[in-house]
Amino acid sequence: AWVGPILGLSALRIGLAGILVGAGTAMSNGCTSGHGILGNARFSIRSMVSTIIFMVSGIATATLFSTASWRATISSADKFQPW
């Protein structure tokens, strides 16, 4: 179910997030799953560095943009029935 409006997310913000994910994928020559699972299994240095950067970026983003404010909204969104 589309919960963007319930979480207070605009289409512009979601679109910008998608563009940033696409740019990061292009810059790292692969996606998080490809590097994190397959690349690390092959002991690829590029994949190890990329995975570390992905993890540090994710932790920094979660820390800077405290997710505690919308956690309660998600639990209420799970109960939302649009029909």
C-alpha positions as CSV (number, residue, x, y, z in Angstrom):
1,A,0.0,0.0,0.0
2,W,1.2,3.5,-0.8
3,V,2.0,5.1,2.6
4,G,3.9,8.2,1.3
5,P,1.1,10.7,2.2
6,I,0.6,9.0,5.6
7,L,4.3,9.4,6.5
8,G,4.3,13.0,5.3
9,L,6.5,12.3,2.3
10,S,6.1,14.3,-0.9
11,A,6.5,12.8,-4.3
12,L,9.4,15.3,-4.9
13,R,11.2,14.0,-1.8
14,I,10.7,10.4,-2.8
15,G,11.8,11.2,-6.4
16,L,14.9,12.9,-5.1
17,A,15.8,9.9,-3.0
18,G,15.4,7.6,-6.0
19,I,17.8,9.8,-8.0
20,L,20.4,9.8,-5.3
21,V,20.2,6.0,-5.0
22,G,20.6,5.7,-8.8
23,A,23.6,8.1,-8.7
24,G,25.2,6.2,-5.9
25,T,24.7,2.9,-7.8
26,A,26.3,4.4,-10.9
27,M,29.2,5.9,-9.0
28,S,30.0,2.6,-7.2
29,N,29.6,0.4,-10.4
30,G,26.9,-1.7,-8.7
31,C,24.2,-1.9,-6.2
32,T,24.4,-2.6,-2.4
33,S,23.3,-6.2,-2.9
34,G,25.8,-6.9,-5.7
35,H,28.7,-5.5,-3.7
36,G,27.6,-6.7,-0.3
37,I,26.8,-10.3,-1.2
38,L,28.5,-11.2,-4.4
39,G,31.5,-8.9,-4.4
40,N,32.5,-9.6,-0.8
41,A,32.1,-13.3,-1.4
42,R,34.7,-12.9,-4.2
43,F,37.0,-10.9,-1.9
44,S,36.8,-7.9,-4.2
45,I,38.5,-4.9,-2.7
46,R,36.2,-2.5,-4.6
47,S,33.2,-4.3,-3.1
48,M,34.6,-4.3,0.4
49,V,35.2,-0.5,0.2
50,S,31.8,0.1,-1.4
51,T,30.1,-1.9,1.3
52,I,31.9,0.0,4.1
53,I,30.9,3.3,2.4
54,F,27.2,2.1,2.1
55,M,27.1,1.2,5.8
56,V,28.8,4.4,7.0
57,S,26.5,6.5,4.9
58,G,23.4,4.7,6.1
59,I,24.4,5.0,9.8
60,A,25.2,8.7,9.3
61,T,21.9,9.4,7.6
62,A,19.9,7.5,10.3
63,T,21.8,9.5,12.9
64,L,21.5,12.9,11.3
65,F,17.8,12.5,10.4
66,S,16.5,10.9,13.6
67,T,14.0,8.3,12.5
68,A,12.3,8.3,15.9
69,S,9.8,10.9,14.9
70,W,8.1,8.8,12.2
71,R,8.3,5.4,13.8
72,A,4.9,5.9,15.5
73,T,3.5,6.9,12.2
74,I,4.6,3.7,10.6
75,S,2.9,1.6,13.2
76,S,-0.4,3.5,12.6
77,A,0.2,3.2,8.8
78,D,0.2,-0.5,9.1
79,K,-3.4,-0.3,10.4
80,F,-4.5,2.0,7.6
81,Q,-6.9,0.4,5.2
82,P,-7.6,2.5,2.1
83,W,-10.7,0.5,1.1
